[in-house]
Amino acid sequence: MKRPVFRRWLRSVKKLSSAQKKELRNELAQAERKSLEEEVAALVGVPTACPHCHHDEIRPWGHASGLPRYRCQGCLRTFGPLTKTPLARLRHKDRWLYYMEGMNAGESVRKAAWRCAINRKAAFNWRHRFLTLPEAVMARHETGIVEADETYFLESFKGQRHLPRLPRKRGGRAAKRGLSREQIPVLVVRDRSGATAEAILPADNHQAIEAVLGPLVDRDAILVTDGGGKGPLALAARELGIAHRAVNLNKGIRILAGVFHIQNANAYHSRLKGWMFRFHGVATKYLGHYLGWRRMLERFGDSLGPDLWLTLAVGHCEG
Ligand SMILES: [Zn+2]
């Protein structure tokens, strides 16, 4: 609309009856909702193959819930761009980008629910739907000097109705000092280019570590770990035939030959733990989501906006 015409139109708003003003407000809200849904539709894009049978001949097939639908020429089933993604059937698309604006700040479920006008259960559900795929976005290949270190998270059954043991106080601490089965081991592997991979280990032993390092670390790499050459990490490096340098932080040996240290992995741990503190202990079944969340913040930094979060959530973006 041309500017002078728009000014005239705007002046006429004053003359509207209260019923007409209400109608106008509804119309504006609807237009706003539609444009936010269109933004989401543009970001999730057009599927290139059928999500049911992977046939690549697909035809447009109308619209549903603000998104285009398609029909597969192979299996004749219909689908949308979110079918078989973690965001399938998630409602209120007009609020997704608002919600994702709070992701970088690690917004609480309560605040996100209030800001996006959804209930808390939905806000919690959205958090974990949006984080399902980012959990798997990590470095697939590490080379050069590679630092590997384990950190531990207290096992938590937060949110679960039937605890397999007596409850701890919120956040809490382990019943036994040091390592026990209540601690979940997480291996962080980071090379000097900043490529980072993490794995929640099923057991704290060299076999579990080998299964992670084997496909990840280049055979020409030099692995640096703590522990003075003892322990499961050192054993895993030996078994895999990867050159290995061991610092020993307990004995004050932090750096070897001026370059071999695990300061990047350790700094990563402490940033991770500091950031996780706000969640007052996370449920072990969601630990991978939180690790992925933190990894995305580290990996993308300032460029991580709501639109990038959305493409990560639907799996269109690789680490
Ligand atoms: Zn198909």
Residues whose N, C-alpha, C, O or C-beta is under 5 A from the ligand:
A	BS01	ZN	C50 H52 C53 H54 H55 C72 G74 C75 L76
